[in-house]
Amino acid sequence: MNYSKEEVLQFVREEDVKFIRLAFCDVFGKPKNISIMPGELERAFGDGISFDGSAIAGFTDEACSDLFLHPEPESLMPLPWRPEHGQVVQMFSSITDPNGRPFLKDTRYLLKESVRRAHEAGYDFSFGAEQEFYLFLLDENSKPTRIPCDEAGYMDIAPEDHGENVRREICLTLEKMGLHPERSHHEEGPGQNEIDFKYSDPLTAADQAMTFQRVVKTIAFRNGLEADFSPKPLPGQPGSGFHINLSVQPHSEEAFSAMIGGILEHILDMTAFLNPVKESYLRLGDHKAPQYISWSHGNRSQLIRIPAAKGQYRRMELRSADPLANPYLAFALMIDAALEGIQNHLSPKAGEDRNLYLTDLDAVSSLKKLPDNLEKARHLAYESRFIREHIPAELLEAYLKH
């Protein structure tokens, strides 16, 4: 929608808006917000709205806790599940310290900086997100169970697929908010679903990933279900991935190949941010989740695959991340790795055009593996030159020592 400040003020006056939610997230990607009344909006645009940073995971301590939210008018969107009379809208917000300086643990700011550096180097990146999630039944006290809402499988339809109407309501709600879901379907696990977004610029794509989970959880709860985005909620069943599609402009085969080379070069450094919880490592190497550092065309057993697409849809897909990753951090690191690959001409080794799930161990012994637990991933990140160059020390300490 790309509103200006004046257009937001006019919209709030004319559309009976009663609450404005200023949205942000902690360093781990957990959504947060403050609701303000319309009379506070001018002050929010001018001076910002203060909040206690010491109460947000990974932000500050009690000695210097004041931080300020500054709403970004271009991110305005309605929250259509709220009452039509007395509308509620949301804007994503930047964060500053009391002196007006950007707050270095604001991961949205970190992504903006990565986008800026890439643009100054002559490159722009686009992202498309594919997030999987489970729908579980609630008990008599509206508490989540681990009972899937159905026993359907990949791309099954009703009546086996009990999530069809929920996905429909989610997609229609997202459209009302100005977002653009591209397709939806039942996934392989019982009660597992997927909704994909059309590609967009990095900041918009990360905002959409954050908004998407909130919408899914809200709509699921209204339908008597719990939406679960954890990477491995059911033993023996497929885990939920956050497949990240990435393309580069101006497009050339050399830049595209080097983009892949850069990400393969630094994937071990990034894994702690793409797979941030212990449960993440139960998913990797199982049910189409990658284990080896490899790439191929169209091959879903690989870390990176090149989907069968042409023109503006030509892209690479990173398959290791899971939905608990902070999308701002994930996208920022992918941009930085891709840009380093392009600038240093890091062409990848030959692709692995075989099914790594069916290949014997001797045949894959030359391939590096992703870390198999969170402690190893954090150690690799902490010791990484690449990570220390691109993530402020304060943020790195807060994230890895949590």
Secondary structure as UniProt FT lines:
FT   HELIX           5..14
FT   TURN            15..16
FT   STRAND          17..25
FT   TURN            27..28
FT   STRAND          31..36
FT   HELIX           38..40
FT   HELIX           41..46
FT   STRAND          49..52
FT   HELIX           53..55
FT   TURN            57..58
FT   HELIX           62..64
FT   STRAND          66..71
FT   HELIX           73..75
FT   STRAND          77..78
FT   TURN            80..81
FT   STRAND          87..96
FT   TURN            98..99
FT   TURN            104..105
FT   HELIX           107..120
FT   TURN            121..122
FT   STRAND          124..138
FT   TURN            140..141
FT   STRAND          144..148
FT   TURN            154..155
FT   TURN            158..160
FT   TURN            162..163
FT   HELIX           164..176
FT   TURN            177..178
FT   STRAND          181..186
FT   TURN            190..191
FT   STRAND          192..197
FT   HELIX           202..222
FT   TURN            223..224
FT   STRAND          225..228
FT   TURN            235..236
FT   STRAND          242..249
FT   HELIX           253..274
FT   TURN            278..279
FT   HELIX           280..283
FT   TURN            284..285
FT   TURN            287..288
FT   STRAND          295..297
FT   TURN            300..301
FT   STRAND          304..306
FT   HELIX           311..313
FT   STRAND          316..318
FT   TURN            323..324
FT   HELIX           327..343
FT   TURN            344..345
FT   TURN            356..358
FT   HELIX           361..364
FT   TURN            365..366
FT   HELIX           374..382
FT   HELIX           385..390
FT   HELIX           393..400
//
